[in-house]
Amino acid sequence: MRTIFSILLIMVFVQTTVSVRAEQQDVKLTAVMKGSTTIGGKQIEYPKTDKAEMASVLIDIQPGKESGRHMHPVPTYVHVLEGTLTVEFEDGSCQTFQAGSGFLEVVNTWHNGKNLGDVPLKFLVVFAGEEGKPNLIRPEKH
């Protein structure tokens, strides 16, 4: 777990403080996100485990469609690649994220990702989880 935490810290440090200089100026580094709190305002906490696991998925949502109600039991980073992502919470409140933006998703909080726009939505989701445990939980159907 310390290894993953160290790697994440190094990535954030490099992304936000180091200026990349290639001989031909072909490399540009742009800081996207740096944070320690989720979009719900809670401090992130990494799983305390000896079986740390990073996982990532690309998600495509067509206009007018949604991901469905779910929650994440682990810290989750989201980066919007195309379109606009609207995250709706249990109380009906929403937060909207445009292409190019990144954020730390809420943890252990029911929410739904929606594409309320007219173009397809594509985003990258990165989970800092634990081997053998789910990164996403859906409500039980009764």
N, C-alpha and C positions, 0 to 999 in steps of 0.2 A: 504494500500500500504506500509505503514511504517512497518507493521508486516512482510510482505513478504521480504522486503529489509533487515530487522533485521535478519530474519531466514537465508537468503542467506549469510549475513555477518558472522553469527555464523558458518554456515556450512563451509565456506571458512577458517575461523579462526581455527576451529577444525581440518579441513583436512590438513592444512599446518603447524600448530604450536604445536599441542598436540601429544605427544607420548603415544600411547595406550599400557598399560602393563597389560596383563591378567596373572593370576597366572601360567597358563600352557604355556604361550607364544603362544596361539592359535589365536591371533588376530594380523593382520598386517595392518597398515594404509599406503597407498601410495598416495601421492599427484598426481593428474591427470592434473589439470588445475587451474590456478589462473590468472585472467586478468580483465582489465577494458576497453579494446578496442576489436573491432570485427576484423575478418580476413581481412576486408577492411580498417582497420586503424582508424575507427571512435569510439569515446567514447560511451559506452552504456548509455542509458537513460531509466529508468523505466517509465512505463505509470503513469501519474498523474491521479489517480482515487480512488474512494472509493469502487470499485468493482474488486479489484485485484483477479487474478485467475492464478494458476499454472496448467499447463497441460503437459502431456508427451505422446509420441508415440514411438513404435518400428517400424522401417522401414526395410524391406528386399528388396534388389534389386538383381536380377539375373545377372550373367556375361553378359556384352554387353548391358545392359539395363540402363535406367535413370529415374530420378524422374519427369522430365518435368520442363519447365521454371516456376519459381514462385518467390515470395518474402515474407519476414516476416516483418510485421509492428511493431513487439515487440522484445525485447531481446530474443535470442534463443541460448541455449547451445546444442551442438552436441557431442556425445561420440561414437566413432567407436568401436563396439564390435567384429566384424569379417570382414576380407577382407580389402579392400582399397577404400576409398571414394575420388573421384575427384570432386571438385567444380569448375564449369566453369562459368565465368562471361560474361557479355554482350560484352566486348571488345575482347573475345576469350582467355584471360589469365585464368590460372588454378592454383589451389592449391590442394595438395594431402595430405591425412591423413590416416595413418596406424592404424590397430587394436590397441586399448589401448590408443589412443590419443583423446583429447577433445579440443574443440575450441568454441569461440563465433561467431556465424553465422553473416553474414552481415545483416543489417536492411534496409528496403526500397530500396533494390538493387536487380534487376533481376538476377537470377542465376539458375543453373541446377546441380543436384547431379548425378554423373555417376559412374557406376561400370565398369571400363575398364579392370578389372582383369579376371582371369579364375575361381575364386571361388565366391560363394555367398557373398554378402555384407550385414551386419546387423549393424544398429546403433540406438542409443537412442537419441531422440530429446526432449528437455525440454523448454517449452515456459513460459515466465513471462509476461502474458497478462492481459486481462480485460474480465470479464463476458459479454457474449453476443456479443463479437467482434471476428472476425477471427484472427487466428494466422498465417495463410498462405493465400496468394492471388495468383490466377492464372490470366494470361492475358485474357482479354475479347476476345472472338472469333467473328470475323466479317464475 
